Amino acid sequence: MKKQNSSALLFLAATLASCAPHSSIGLVDVQRIVSNWPEYQGYQNQMFSEERSVSSRRESNARKQRDAFALQRKYAKVTDQLSAQLRDAAGRIAQQRQLKLVVTREGIGYGGVDITSDVEKALNITEKASPTPGT
């Protein structure tokens, strides 16, 4: 009788485990997204180019500082816009997959459902091929 009870308990545990709800937490690897997102990379390259241009001008330091501050404001606005696009895409994916929370992958040791590739698809991002080790 004990053997039947333990077998029944094991069967019940296995059945319940397979019926357990999926994780309600989604993870997004922001570093991967920004490294593969042409729109983000384009704005970043443009910002670096404009910063070099400002610093190399033959103008007063005060003028350079004003121009650098204007670039920072411009870049903050662009960053806010891109962040909003990323949040919107993650929110749509979370709703589709019935996730209650989406966090960034950075700092998370384990757990959650990685939705990075779905967010990349929503943003029309094609992941760049990873270099092979040793090249």
N, CA, C and O atoms as a MOPAC input file, in Angstrom:
PM7 MOZYME 1SCF
protein

 N      0.81700 1    -1.18300 1     0.00000 1
 C      0.00000 1     0.00000 1     0.00000 1
 C      0.87000 1     1.26000 1     0.00000 1
 O      0.56400 1     2.23200 1    -0.69100 1
 N      1.96600 1     1.23600 1     0.78700 1
 C      2.86000 1     2.38200 1     0.83100 1
 C      3.46200 1     2.66200 1    -0.54200 1
 O      3.61700 1     3.81600 1    -0.94000 1
 N      3.79700 1     1.59800 1    -1.25700 1
 C      4.40000 1     1.74900 1    -2.57600 1
 C      3.41200 1     2.39600 1    -3.53600 1
 O      3.80300 1     3.23300 1    -4.34900 1
 N      2.14700 1     2.02400 1    -3.45500 1
 C      1.12600 1     2.60900 1    -4.31500 1
 C      0.91100 1     4.08200 1    -3.96400 1
 O      0.74800 1     4.91200 1    -4.85800 1
 N      0.90900 1     4.41300 1    -2.66700 1
 C      0.72300 1     5.79900 1    -2.24600 1
 C      1.88100 1     6.67100 1    -2.70800 1
 O      1.66700 1     7.79000 1    -3.17500 1
 N      3.11700 1     6.16400 1    -2.58200 1
 C      4.26800 1     6.96400 1    -3.01700 1
 C      4.27300 1     7.10500 1    -4.53100 1
 O      4.65100 1     8.15600 1    -5.05000 1
 N      3.85900 1     6.06400 1    -5.25000 1
 C      3.76200 1     6.16500 1    -6.71100 1
 C      2.69600 1     7.16400 1    -7.10800 1
 O      2.88600 1     7.93700 1    -8.04700 1
 N      1.58500 1     7.15700 1    -6.40900 1
 C      0.50900 1     8.10200 1    -6.69700 1
 C      0.95500 1     9.52400 1    -6.40500 1
 O      0.64600 1    10.44600 1    -7.16000 1
 N      1.69300 1     9.70400 1    -5.29300 1
 C      2.19100 1    11.03500 1    -4.95600 1
 C      3.19500 1    11.53500 1    -5.98800 1
 O      3.17300 1    12.71000 1    -6.35500 1
 N      4.07300 1    10.65300 1    -6.45700 1
 C      5.03500 1    11.03800 1    -7.49300 1
 C      4.31900 1    11.42000 1    -8.77800 1
 O      4.68000 1    12.40000 1    -9.42900 1
 N      3.31100 1    10.65000 1    -9.13900 1
 C      2.53600 1    10.95400 1   -10.35200 1
 C      1.83300 1    12.29900 1   -10.21000 1
 O      1.84000 1    13.11400 1   -11.13300 1
 N      1.22500 1    12.52600 1    -9.04200 1
 C      0.52400 1    13.78000 1    -8.79700 1
 C      1.50100 1    14.96300 1    -8.83500 1
 O      1.19600 1    16.00400 1    -9.41800 1
 N      2.66600 1    14.80100 1    -8.21600 1
 C      3.66900 1    15.87600 1    -8.21500 1
 C      4.13400 1    16.17900 1    -9.63500 1
 O      4.27300 1    17.34500 1   -10.00600 1
 N      4.37500 1    15.14000 1   -10.43000 1
 C      4.81900 1    15.33400 1   -11.80900 1
 C      3.72700 1    16.02300 1   -12.62800 1
 O      4.01500 1    16.89000 1   -13.45200 1
 N      2.49300 1    15.63600 1   -12.39900 1
 C      1.38000 1    16.23800 1   -13.12500 1
 C      1.23700 1    17.70800 1   -12.75600 1
 O      1.06800 1    18.55600 1   -13.63200 1
 N      1.30100 1    18.00900 1   -11.47900 1
 C      1.18600 1    19.40000 1   -11.04500 1
 C      2.35100 1    20.24900 1   -11.54500 1
 O      2.17200 1    21.41100 1   -11.90900 1
 N      3.52700 1    19.66800 1   -11.56000 1
 C      4.69700 1    20.40800 1   -12.04300 1
 C      4.54300 1    20.75400 1   -13.51400 1
 O      4.92500 1    21.84300 1   -13.94400 1
 N      3.98500 1    19.83100 1   -14.28700 1
 C      3.83200 1    20.11400 1   -15.71600 1
 C      2.72100 1    21.11000 1   -15.97000 1
 O      2.69500 1    21.74500 1   -17.02400 1
 N      1.79300 1    21.26500 1   -15.02100 1
 C      0.70300 1    22.21900 1   -15.16400 1
 C      1.02600 1    23.56000 1   -14.52400 1
 O      0.22300 1    24.49000 1   -14.59800 1
 N      2.17800 1    23.67100 1   -13.90400 1
 C      2.54100 1    24.91700 1   -13.22300 1
 C      2.58200 1    26.04900 1   -14.23800 1
 O      2.99900 1    25.84700 1   -15.37800 1
 N      2.15500 1    27.22900 1   -13.83300 1
 C      2.15600 1    28.35200 1   -14.76700 1
 C      3.58300 1    28.73800 1   -15.14400 1
 O      4.52100 1    28.56300 1   -14.36700 1
 N      3.71900 1    29.26900 1   -16.36100 1
 C      5.03400 1    29.73600 1   -16.79700 1
 C      5.41100 1    30.96800 1   -15.99300 1
 O      4.57900 1    31.56000 1   -15.30600 1
 N      6.65800 1    31.33700 1   -16.08800 1
 C      7.12800 1    32.50400 1   -15.34300 1
 C      6.35400 1    33.73800 1   -15.79000 1
 O      6.08800 1    33.91800 1   -16.97800 1
 N      6.00500 1    34.56400 1   -14.85300 1
 C      5.27900 1    35.78200 1   -15.19300 1
 C      6.22300 1    36.97500 1   -15.30900 1
 O      5.77800 1    38.12000 1   -15.37500 1
 N      7.52300 1    36.70400 1   -15.33400 1
 C      8.53500 1    37.75900 1   -15.43900 1
 C      9.29200 1    37.60000 1   -16.75200 1
 O      9.82500 1    36.53200 1   -17.05300 1
 N      9.32800 1    38.67600 1   -17.52400 1
 C     10.08300 1    38.68500 1   -18.77000 1
 C     11.40400 1    39.40400 1   -18.57900 1
 O     11.51600 1    40.33800 1   -17.78500 1
 N     12.39600 1    38.95400 1   -19.32000 1
 C     13.72600 1    39.56500 1   -19.25900 1
 C     14.09900 1    40.11100 1   -20.62900 1
 O     13.83300 1    39.47600 1   -21.65000 1
 N     14.71400 1    41.28700 1   -20.65000 1
 C     15.18600 1    41.88900 1   -21.89000 1
 C     16.65900 1    42.21800 1   -21.73200 1
 O     17.05400 1    42.89400 1   -20.78300 1
 N     17.46700 1    41.74000 1   -22.66200 1
 C     18.90400 1    42.02100 1   -22.67700 1
 C     19.11800 1    43.33000 1   -23.43800 1
 O     19.26800 1    43.33200 1   -24.66000 1
 N     19.13000 1    44.42400 1   -22.71100 1
 C     19.23300 1    45.75000 1   -23.31400 1
 C     20.56700 1    45.92200 1   -24.04400 1
 O     20.61300 1    46.52800 1   -25.11500 1
 N     21.65100 1    45.39300 1   -23.47000 1
 C     22.96700 1    45.51200 1   -24.11800 1
 C     22.95200 1    44.87300 1   -25.50600 1
 O     23.50200 1    45.42500 1   -26.45900 1
 N     22.32600 1    43.71900 1   -25.60900 1
 C     22.23400 1    43.03900 1   -26.91200 1
 C     21.40300 1    43.85600 1   -27.88400 1
 O     21.75000 1    43.98000 1   -29.05800 1
 N     20.31400 1    44.40800 1   -27.39600 1
 C     19.44700 1    45.19100 1   -28.27800 1
 C     20.17400 1    46.41600 1   -28.81100 1
 O     20.16200 1    46.66200 1   -30.01800 1
 N     20.81100 1    47.19600 1   -27.92600 1
 C     21.46500 1    48.41800 1   -28.40700 1
 C     22.67100 1    48.11300 1   -29.29600 1
 O     23.01000 1    48.90800 1   -30.17300 1
 N     23.31700 1    46.97100 1   -29.07600 1
 C     24.46000 1    46.64600 1   -29.93900 1
 C     24.01700 1    46.17200 1   -31.32200 1
 O     24.80700 1    46.18500 1   -32.26600 1
 N     22.75900 1    45.75400 1   -31.44400 1
 C     22.24600 1    45.27500 1   -32.73300 1
 C     21.27200 1    46.24200 1   -33.39900 1
 O     20.86800 1    46.01100 1   -34.53900 1
 N     20.88900 1    47.31000 1   -32.72300 1
 C     19.85100 1    48.21500 1   -33.20400 1
 C     20.46500 1    49.31100 1   -34.06000 1
 O     21.08900 1    50.22700 1   -33.52400 1
 N     20.30400 1    49.23900 1   -35.38600 1
 C     20.91500 1    50.23600 1   -36.27300 1
 C     20.50700 1    51.67600 1   -35.94500 1
 O     21.33400 1    52.58400 1   -36.03400 1
 N     19.26700 1    51.88900 1   -35.57500 1
 C     18.81000 1    53.24300 1   -35.25000 1
 C     19.58100 1    53.79900 1   -34.05500 1
 O     20.01600 1    54.95000 1   -34.07100 1
 N     19.74700 1    52.98400 1   -33.02800 1
 C     20.50100 1    53.40400 1   -31.84100 1
 C     21.96700 1    53.64700 1   -32.20400 1
 O     22.55000 1    54.66100 1   -31.82100 1
 N     22.54900 1    52.71500 1   -32.94100 1
 C     23.95600 1    52.84700 1   -33.33000 1
 C     24.17600 1    54.09500 1   -34.17000 1
 O     25.18400 1    54.78400 1   -34.00700 1
 N     23.23700 1    54.39300 1   -35.07100 1
 C     23.35400 1    55.58700 1   -35.91100 1
 C     23.35800 1    56.86500 1   -35.09000 1
 O     24.17600 1    57.75600 1   -35.31800 1
 N     22.43200 1    56.95200 1   -34.12400 1
 C     22.39700 1    58.13800 1   -33.26800 1
 C     23.64600 1    58.23900 1   -32.40500 1
 O     24.16500 1    59.33300 1   -32.18400 1
 N     24.12500 1    57.11100 1   -31.92200 1
 C     25.32500 1    57.13000 1   -31.09000 1
 C     26.53600 1    57.59000 1   -31.91000 1
 O     27.32900 1    58.40600 1   -31.44000 1
 N     26.67800 1    57.07500 1   -33.12100 1
 C     27.78700 1    57.49200 1   -33.98100 1
 C     27.68900 1    58.98000 1   -34.32100 1
 O     28.69900 1    59.68200 1   -34.35500 1
 N     26.46800 1    59.45300 1   -34.57200 1
 C     26.26100 1    60.86000 1   -34.87300 1
 C     26.65300 1    61.72800 1   -33.67400 1
 O     27.27800 1    62.77500 1   -33.84000 1
 N     26.28900 1    61.29200 1   -32.47800 1
 C     26.62800 1    62.04300 1   -31.27600 1
 C     28.14300 1    62.12500 1   -31.09200 1
 O     28.68200 1    63.19700 1   -30.81700 1
 N     28.82500 1    60.99000 1   -31.24500 1
 C     30.27900 1    60.99400 1   -31.09200 1
 C     30.93900 1    61.91800 1   -32.11400 1
 O     31.88400 1    62.64000 1   -31.79400 1
 N     30.43100 1    61.88600 1   -33.34200 1
 C     30.97400 1    62.74500 1   -34.38900 1
 C     30.76400 1    64.21700 1   -34.04900 1
 O     31.67400 1    65.03000 1   -34.21300 1
 N     29.57500 1    64.55700 1   -33.57900 1
 C     29.29000 1    65.94400 1   -33.21700 1
 C     30.11200 1    66.38600 1   -32.00700 1
 O     30.54600 1    67.53700 1   -31.94400 1
 N     30.33100 1    65.48500 1   -31.04600 1
 C     31.17500 1    65.82600 1   -29.89300 1
 C     32.60400 1    66.11100 1   -30.32800 1
 O     33.21800 1    67.07000 1   -29.86000 1
 N     33.13900 1    65.27600 1   -31.22600 1
 C     34.50200 1    65.51300 1   -31.73700 1
 C     34.57900 1    66.83800 1   -32.47300 1
 O     35.56100 1    67.57000 1   -32.35000 1
 N     33.54500 1    67.14400 1   -33.23500 1
 C     33.51600 1    68.39600 1   -33.98500 1
 C     33.54200 1    69.60000 1   -33.04300 1
 O     34.27700 1    70.56100 1   -33.26800 1
 N     32.73400 1    69.53500 1   -31.99200 1
 C     32.69300 1    70.63900 1   -31.02200 1
 C     34.04300 1    70.79800 1   -30.33100 1
 O     34.54800 1    71.91200 1   -30.19400 1
 N     34.62400 1    69.68900 1   -29.89800 1
 C     35.88400 1    69.78500 1   -29.14900 1
 C     37.06000 1    70.21800 1   -30.02100 1
 O     38.04200 1    70.75700 1   -29.50900 1
 N     36.97300 1    69.99000 1   -31.31600 1
 C     38.09800 1    70.35400 1   -32.18600 1
 C     37.98400 1    71.77500 1   -32.74900 1
 O     38.91900 1    72.24800 1   -33.39500 1
 N     36.88500 1    72.44900 1   -32.52500 1
 C     36.70400 1    73.82000 1   -33.03000 1
 C     37.65500 1    74.79300 1   -32.33600 1
 O     38.07900 1    74.59400 1   -31.19800 1
 N     37.95900 1    75.82300 1   -33.05800 1
 C     38.79200 1    76.88800 1   -32.49700 1
 C     37.88300 1    78.00500 1   -31.99400 1
 O     37.79200 1    79.08700 1   -32.57400 1
 N     37.22200 1    77.68900 1   -30.89600 1
 C     36.31200 1    78.63700 1   -30.26900 1
 C     36.65600 1    78.71100 1   -28.78900 1
 O     37.46400 1    77.93700 1   -28.27600 1
 N     36.03500 1    79.64300 1   -28.13600 1
 C     36.28200 1    79.77800 1   -26.70000 1
 C     35.75000 1    78.54200 1   -25.96600 1
 O     34.84800 1    77.84900 1   -26.43600 1
 N     36.34400 1    78.30000 1   -24.80300 1
 C     35.88300 1    77.17300 1   -23.99400 1
 C     34.42600 1    77.33900 1   -23.58100 1
 O     33.68600 1    76.36000 1   -23.48900 1
 N     34.02100 1    78.56400 1   -23.33500 1
 C     32.63300 1    78.82600 1   -22.94500 1
 C     31.68200 1    78.40800 1   -24.07200 1
 O     30.64800 1    77.78700 1   -23.82700 1
 N     32.04600 1    78.75200 1   -25.29200 1
 C     31.22100 1    78.38500 1   -26.45900 1
 C     31.18600 1    76.86100 1   -26.62800 1
 O     30.13300 1    76.28500 1   -26.90100 1
 N     32.33000 1    76.22600 1   -26.46700 1
 C     32.40100 1    74.76800 1   -26.58800 1
 C     31.52700 1    74.10300 1   -25.52200 1
 O     30.84200 1    73.11500 1   -25.79000 1
 N     31.56300 1    74.66300 1   -24.30600 1
 C     30.75200 1    74.09300 1   -23.22800 1
 C     29.26500 1    74.24300 1   -23.51700 1
 O     28.48800 1    73.32400 1   -23.25600 1
 N     28.85900 1    75.39100 1   -24.05400 1
 C     27.44200 1    75.59100 1   -24.41000 1
 C     27.02100 1    74.59800 1   -25.48400 1
 O     25.95000 1    73.99700 1   -25.40200 1
 N     27.87600 1    74.43000 1   -26.49900 1
 C     27.56200 1    73.49400 1   -27.57900 1
 C     27.52900 1    72.04300 1   -27.08100 1
 O     26.68200 1    71.25200 1   -27.49600 1
 N     28.45900 1    71.71200 1   -26.19300 1
 C     28.48200 1    70.35400 1   -25.62500 1
 C     27.22300 1    70.10400 1   -24.79000 1
 O     26.66100 1    69.01000 1   -24.82400 1
 N     26.78300 1    71.11800 1   -24.04400 1
 C     25.56500 1    70.98700 1   -23.25100 1
 C     24.35000 1    70.80700 1   -24.16800 1
 O     23.46600 1    70.00200 1   -23.87700 1
 N     24.30800 1    71.55000 1   -25.26400 1
 C     23.20700 1    71.42000 1   -26.23300 1
 C     23.19200 1    70.00700 1   -26.82800 1
 O     22.12600 1    69.42700 1   -27.03200 1
 N     24.37200 1    69.46100 1   -27.10200 1
 C     24.44600 1    68.08600 1   -27.61700 1
 C     23.94800 1    67.08600 1   -26.58200 1
 O     23.26000 1    66.12500 1   -26.92700 1
 N     24.28800 1    67.30400 1   -25.32900 1
 C     23.81300 1    66.40900 1   -24.26700 1
 C     22.29200 1    66.42500 1   -24.18700 1
 O     21.66600 1    65.37500 1   -24.04100 1
 N     21.69200 1    67.61800 1   -24.28400 1
 C     20.22600 1    67.71800 1   -24.26100 1
 C     19.61900 1    66.99400 1   -25.46200 1
 O     18.62700 1    66.27700 1   -25.33500 1
 N     20.23600 1    67.19400 1   -26.63300 1
 C     19.75000 1    66.54900 1   -27.85000 1
 C     19.84300 1    65.02900 1   -27.70700 1
 O     18.90300 1    64.30900 1   -28.04300 1
 N     20.96700 1    64.55400 1   -27.21300 1
 C     21.16400 1    63.10900 1   -27.06000 1
 C     20.21500 1    62.53700 1   -26.00300 1
 O     19.71600 1    61.42300 1   -26.16600 1
 N     19.96100 1    63.27500 1   -24.93300 1
 C     19.02000 1    62.81000 1   -23.90500 1
 C     17.62000 1    62.66000 1   -24.49100 1
 O     16.90500 1    61.71100 1   -24.16700 1
 N     17.23100 1    63.60200 1   -25.35600 1
 C     15.91000 1    63.52700 1   -25.99600 1
 C     15.82600 1    62.29900 1   -26.90300 1
 O     14.82800 1    61.57900 1   -26.88400 1
 N     16.86400 1    62.06200 1   -27.68800 1
 C     16.88900 1    60.89400 1   -28.57900 1
 C     16.87500 1    59.60600 1   -27.75500 1
 O     16.16500 1    58.65800 1   -28.09100 1
 N     17.65500 1    59.57500 1   -26.68500 1
 C     17.69400 1    58.40300 1   -25.81500 1
 C     16.32300 1    58.12600 1   -25.21200 1
 O     15.90000 1    56.97300 1   -25.11900 1
 N     15.63400 1    59.17900 1   -24.80400 1
 C     14.28100 1    59.02700 1   -24.25800 1
 C     13.33200 1    58.43800 1   -25.30300 1
 O     12.51300 1    57.57300 1   -24.99000 1
 N     13.44900 1    58.91400 1   -26.54600 1
 C     12.59700 1    58.40700 1   -27.62100 1
 C     12.88000 1    56.92300 1   -27.89300 1
 O     11.95400 1    56.12600 1   -28.04300 1
 N     14.15200 1    56.56800 1   -27.95400 1
 C     14.50400 1    55.17500 1   -28.20900 1
 C     14.10200 1    54.28500 1   -27.03700 1
 O     13.65500 1    53.15600 1   -27.24000 1
 N     14.25800 1    54.78500 1   -25.81900 1
 C     13.84200 1    54.03200 1   -24.63800 1
 C     12.33300 1    53.80000 1   -24.65600 1
 O     11.86100 1    52.72500 1   -24.28400 1
 N     11.58600 1    54.80000 1   -25.08500 1
 C     10.13000 1    54.65800 1   -25.17700 1
 C      9.76200 1    53.58400 1   -26.19800 1
 O      8.85500 1    52.78600 1   -25.96300 1
 N     10.46600 1    53.56400 1   -27.33100 1
 C     10.21900 1    52.51600 1   -28.33900 1
 C     10.49900 1    51.13800 1   -27.75400 1
 O      9.73500 1    50.19800 1   -27.97000 1
 N     11.58200 1    51.02400 1   -27.02200 1
 C     11.96200 1    49.75200 1   -26.40900 1
 C     10.92200 1    49.32900 1   -25.36400 1
 O     10.49900 1    48.17400 1   -25.33700 1
 N     10.51500 1    50.26800 1   -24.51000 1
 C      9.48700 1    49.96100 1   -23.49700 1
 C      8.17100 1    49.55500 1   -24.14100 1
 O      7.52100 1    48.61100 1   -23.69200 1
 N      7.77200 1    50.27500 1   -25.20600 1
 C      6.52300 1    49.93800 1   -25.89000 1
 C      6.57700 1    48.53600 1   -26.48300 1
 O      5.62700 1    47.76400 1   -26.35700 1
 N      7.69300 1    48.21100 1   -27.12900 1
 C      7.84100 1    46.87100 1   -27.71900 1
 C      7.82400 1    45.80400 1   -26.63300 1
 O      7.15900 1    44.78000 1   -26.78300 1
 N      8.54500 1    46.03100 1   -25.54400 1
 C      8.56500 1    45.06300 1   -24.43800 1
 C      7.17500 1    44.92700 1   -23.82600 1
 O      6.76500 1    43.82800 1   -23.45100 1
 N      6.45200 1    46.03500 1   -23.72400 1
 C      5.09600 1    45.99700 1   -23.18500 1
 C      4.14900 1    45.19500 1   -24.05200 1
 O      3.32400 1    44.43500 1   -23.54600 1
 N      4.27000 1    45.36500 1   -25.37700 1
 C      3.42400 1    44.57500 1   -26.29600 1
 C      3.71900 1    43.09000 1   -26.17300 1
 O      2.80100 1    42.27000 1   -26.13400 1
 N      5.00500 1    42.74000 1   -26.11300 1
 C      5.39500 1    41.33500 1   -25.98900 1
 C      4.90700 1    40.78700 1   -24.64400 1
 O      4.40200 1    39.66700 1   -24.57700 1
 N      5.05700 1    41.56700 1   -23.58900 1
 C      4.60500 1    41.12900 1   -22.26200 1
 C      3.10500 1    40.86400 1   -22.27300 1
 O      2.63800 1    39.88200 1   -21.69500 1
 N      2.35900 1    41.73200 1   -22.92400 1
 C      0.91500 1    41.53900 1   -22.99000 1
 C      0.57100 1    40.28800 1   -23.79200 1
 O     -0.29600 1    39.51000 1   -23.39300 1
 N      1.25100 1    40.09400 1   -24.92300 1
 C      1.00200 1    38.90200 1   -25.74800 1
 C      1.31700 1    37.62200 1   -24.99400 1
 O      0.60500 1    36.62600 1   -25.12500 1
 N      2.38300 1    37.64900 1   -24.20600 1
 C      2.82600 1    36.44000 1   -23.49200 1
 C      2.29600 1    36.37800 1   -22.06100 1
 O      2.68100 1    35.50400 1   -21.28500 1
 N      1.41600 1    37.30800 1   -21.72400 1
 C      0.77800 1    37.37300 1   -20.41000 1
 C      1.80000 1    37.43100 1   -19.26800 1
 O      1.69500 1    36.70800 1   -18.27700 1
 N      2.78600 1    38.30800 1   -19.43800 1
 C      3.78900 1    38.52600 1   -18.40200 1
 C      3.34700 1    39.69100 1   -17.53300 1
 O      2.76500 1    40.65600 1   -18.02900 1
 N      3.61600 1    39.60500 1   -16.26500 1
 C      3.21100 1    40.66000 1   -15.33800 1
 C      4.29400 1    41.70400 1   -15.13900 1
 O      4.00900 1    42.82900 1   -14.72800 1
 N      5.52800 1    41.33900 1   -15.42900 1
 C      6.65800 1    42.22400 1   -15.17200 1
 C      7.74400 1    41.94800 1   -16.19400 1
 O      7.99100 1    40.79600 1   -16.55100 1
 N      8.39100 1    43.00000 1   -16.66500 1
 C      9.54700 1    42.86300 1   -17.55500 1
 C     10.69000 1    43.65300 1   -16.92800 1
 O     10.53700 1    44.82600 1   -16.58900 1
 N     11.82900 1    42.99800 1   -16.77900 1
 C     13.02100 1    43.63800 1   -16.22100 1
 C     14.17800 1    43.44600 1   -17.19200 1
 O     14.10100 1    42.63900 1   -18.11800 1
 N     15.24800 1    44.19600 1   -16.96800 1
 C     16.41400 1    44.03100 1   -17.82800 1
 C     17.21700 1    42.82300 1   -17.37300 1
 O     17.23900 1    42.49800 1   -16.18600 1
 N     17.86000 1    42.17500 1   -18.29000 1
 C     18.63900 1    40.95900 1   -18.02900 1
 C     19.82800 1    41.25400 1   -17.11700 1
 O     20.21600 1    40.40400 1   -16.31500 1
 N     20.40000 1    42.42900 1   -17.23000 1
 C     21.57000 1    42.79500 1   -16.45100 1
 C     21.27900 1    42.64900 1   -14.96200 1
 O     20.30400 1    43.20100 1   -14.45400 1
 N     22.11700 1    41.91500 1   -14.28300 1
 C     21.98100 1    41.74500 1   -12.85100 1
 C     21.06400 1    40.61600 1   -12.41700 1
 O     20.93900 1    40.36300 1   -11.21900 1
 N     20.41700 1    39.92900 1   -13.34900 1
 C     19.52000 1    38.82600 1   -13.00900 1
 C     20.29300 1    37.52300 1   -13.18300 1
 O     20.76700 1    37.22300 1   -14.27900 1
 N     20.42000 1    36.76100 1   -12.12500 1
 C     21.17800 1    35.51500 1   -12.17300 1
 C     20.45200 1    34.39300 1   -12.88500 1
 O     21.04700 1    33.68000 1   -13.69300 1
 N     19.17500 1    34.23000 1   -12.59600 1
 C     18.39600 1    33.16000 1   -13.21600 1
 C     16.92000 1    33.50300 1   -13.09100 1
 O     16.52300 1    34.42000 1   -12.37300 1
 N     16.13100 1    32.73200 1   -13.81400 1
 C     14.68200 1    32.89600 1   -13.75000 1
 C     14.16800 1    33.82200 1   -14.82400 1
 O     14.93400 1    34.51500 1   -15.49400 1
 N     12.87900 1    33.82200 1   -14.97500 1
 C     12.24400 1    34.68600 1   -15.96200 1
 C     12.27200 1    34.09300 1   -17.35200 1
 O     12.93500 1    33.08700 1   -17.60700 1
 N     11.54700 1    34.72900 1   -18.23900 1
 C     11.44600 1    34.32100 1   -19.63500 1
 C     12.15600 1    35.38200 1   -20.46300 1
 O     11.78600 1    36.55500 1   -20.41800 1
 N     13.17000 1    34.98200 1   -21.21600 1
 C     13.91500 1    35.93700 1   -22.03500 1
 C     13.08100 1    36.28700 1   -23.26600 1
 O     12.80700 1    35.42700 1   -24.10300 1
 N     12.68300 1    37.54600 1   -23.36900 1
 C     11.87800 1    38.00200 1   -24.49900 1
 C     12.67800 1    38.92200 1   -25.42500 1
 O     12.10800 1    39.61300 1   -26.26800 1
 N     13.99000 1    38.92300 1   -25.26100 1
 C     14.84400 1    39.82000 1   -26.04600 1
 C     14.64400 1    39.64400 1   -27.54300 1
 O     14.49500 1    40.63100 1   -28.26400 1
 N     14.63800 1    38.40000 1   -28.02400 1
 C     14.49700 1    38.19300 1   -29.47100 1
 C     13.14000 1    38.67000 1   -29.97000 1
 O     13.04400 1    39.16500 1   -31.09300 1
 N     12.09100 1    38.53200 1   -29.16500 1
 C     10.77400 1    39.02300 1   -29.56900 1
 C     10.76000 1    40.54900 1   -29.63100 1
 O     10.15200 1    41.12700 1   -30.53200 1
 N     11.42400 1    41.20100 1   -28.67900 1
 C     11.49700 1    42.65900 1   -28.68100 1
 C     12.30100 1    43.12300 1   -29.88600 1
 O     11.94300 1    44.10900 1   -30.53000 1
 N     13.39400 1    42.41300 1   -30.19800 1
 C     14.18800 1    42.76600 1   -31.38500 1
 C     13.33800 1    42.66200 1   -32.64500 1
 O     13.41200 1    43.53300 1   -33.51100 1
 N     12.53800 1    41.61800 1   -32.75800 1
 C     11.65700 1    41.48000 1   -33.92400 1
 C     10.66900 1    42.63100 1   -33.99100 1
 O     10.41000 1    43.16800 1   -35.06800 1
 N     10.11200 1    43.01400 1   -32.84200 1
 C      9.14700 1    44.11300 1   -32.80500 1
 C      9.78900 1    45.43700 1   -33.22800 1
 O      9.11200 1    46.31000 1   -33.77100 1
 N     11.08100 1    45.58400 1   -32.98300 1
 C     11.81200 1    46.80200 1   -33.35400 1
 C     12.52000 1    46.65600 1   -34.70100 1
 O     13.28700 1    47.53500 1   -35.09500 1
 N     12.27000 1    45.55600 1   -35.40600 1
 C     12.90900 1    45.27200 1   -36.70000 1
 C     14.42600 1    45.25200 1   -36.60100 1
 O     15.12100 1    45.82100 1   -37.44300 1
 N     14.93300 1    44.59100 1   -35.56300 1
 C     16.37100 1    44.48000 1   -35.34400 1
 C     16.81000 1    43.07900 1   -35.75300 1
 O     16.19100 1    42.08500 1   -35.37300 1
 N     17.87400 1    43.01600 1   -36.52300 1
 C     18.47200 1    41.74400 1   -36.88900 1
 C     19.73500 1    41.57700 1   -36.06500 1
 O     20.62800 1    42.42300 1   -36.09900 1
 N     19.80100 1    40.48100 1   -35.32600 1
 C     20.96900 1    40.26000 1   -34.47800 1
 C     22.19400 1    40.03600 1   -35.34600 1
 O     22.15700 1    39.29600 1   -36.32900 1
 N     23.28100 1    40.69300 1   -34.95800 1
 C     24.54600 1    40.50900 1   -35.66100 1
 C     25.12900 1    39.18100 1   -35.26300 1
 O     24.98000 1    38.74100 1   -34.12300 1
 N     25.79500 1    38.54200 1   -36.20200 1
 C     26.44500 1    37.26400 1   -35.89900 1
 C     27.55700 1    37.48500 1   -34.90200 1
 O     28.32600 1    38.44000 1   -35.01000 1
 N     27.63600 1    36.59100 1   -33.92500 1
 C     28.69900 1    36.67800 1   -32.93900 1
 C     29.99600 1    36.17300 1   -33.56600 1
 O     29.98700 1    35.19400 1   -34.31200 1
 N     31.10600 1    36.83800 1   -33.26500 1
 C     32.37600 1    36.35500 1   -33.80900 1
 C     32.71700 1    34.99900 1   -33.20400 1
 O     32.41000 1    34.72200 1   -32.04500 1
 N     33.34800 1    34.17300 1   -34.00200 1
 C     33.75500 1    32.87700 1   -33.49900 1
 C     34.95200 1    33.06100 1   -32.59500 1
 O     35.80300 1    33.91200 1   -32.85100 1
 N     35.02600 1    32.25800 1   -31.52400 1
 C     36.15200 1    32.39900 1   -30.60400 1
 C     37.48400 1    32.22500 1   -31.31900 1
 O     37.63200 1    31.37100 1   -32.19400 1
 N     38.43000 1    33.03600 1   -30.93600 1
 C     39.76600 1    32.92200 1   -31.49600 1
 C     39.96800 1    33.71200 1   -32.77500 1
 O     41.04400 1    33.64700 1   -33.37100 1
 N     38.94600 1    34.46700 1   -33.21800 1
 C     39.13300 1    35.27200 1   -34.44000 1
 C     39.16800 1    36.71700 1   -34.12800 1
 O     39.31700 1    37.54000 1   -35.03200 1

